[in-house]
């Protein structure tokens, strides 16, 4: 889970694995795989950085690399 801030200033915890799109136009919109869209105060690069950190923390990137190496062998 990553923390983001709603427009009204209240914190919200978001499942980073459910994020499909992050866009900044100029507000930051997060679109989930379910189609639900959220507007948050953080800039897009901040949200993306939090998602990358979370993925690294839970080992998603390492698992993906290991699978790729196994498939190439």
C-alpha positions in Angstrom: 0.0 0.0 0.0 1.1 3.5 -0.7 -0.1 6.7 0.9 -1.6 9.5 -1.2 -3.6 12.6 -0.3 -7.1 13.3 -1.4 -7.9 16.9 -2.6 -9.6 17.6 0.7 -6.3 16.9 2.5 -7.3 13.5 4.0 -4.8 10.7 3.7 -5.7 7.5 1.8 -3.9 4.2 1.4 -3.9 2.8 -2.1 -3.0 -0.7 -3.3 -0.1 0.0 -5.6 -0.7 -3.3 -7.5 -4.1 -2.0 -8.7 -2.7 1.1 -10.4 -3.0 1.1 -14.1 -2.3 4.7 -15.2 -0.9 7.8 -13.5 -1.4 11.1 -15.4 -0.9 14.7 -14.6 -3.2 17.1 -16.5 -2.5 19.4 -14.3 -4.2 17.5 -11.5 -2.8 14.0 -10.8 -5.2 11.3 -11.8 -4.7 7.7 -10.8 -6.7 5.1 -12.7 -7.0 1.7 -11.2 -7.4 -1.6 -13.1 -11.0 -1.6 -12.1 -11.6 1.7 -14.0 -12.0 3.8 -10.9 -10.3 7.2 -11.1 -8.9 9.1 -8.2 -7.5 12.7 -8.0 -4.7 13.2 -5.5 -2.5 16.2 -4.4 0.8 14.5 -5.1 2.6 15.0 -8.4 2.6 12.1 -10.9 6.4 11.6 -10.5 5.9 11.3 -6.7 3.2 8.7 -7.0 5.3 6.7 -9.6 8.3 6.8 -7.2 6.1 5.5 -4.3 4.8 2.7 -6.6 8.4 1.7 -7.6 9.6 1.8 -4.0 6.7 -0.4 -3.0 7.3 -2.9 -5.8 11.0 -3.1 -4.8 10.0 -3.5 -1.2 7.8 -6.5 -1.8 10.1 -8.1 -4.4 8.0 -7.8 -7.5 10.9 -6.6 -9.7 13.3 -9.3 -8.4 10.6 -12.0 -9.0 10.0 -10.8 -12.6 13.8 -10.9 -13.3 14.1 -14.4 -11.9 11.2 -15.6 -14.1 12.7 -14.0 -17.2 16.0 -15.7 -16.5 14.3 -19.1 -16.0 12.4 -18.8 -19.2 15.5 -17.9 -21.2 17.4 -20.9 -20.0 
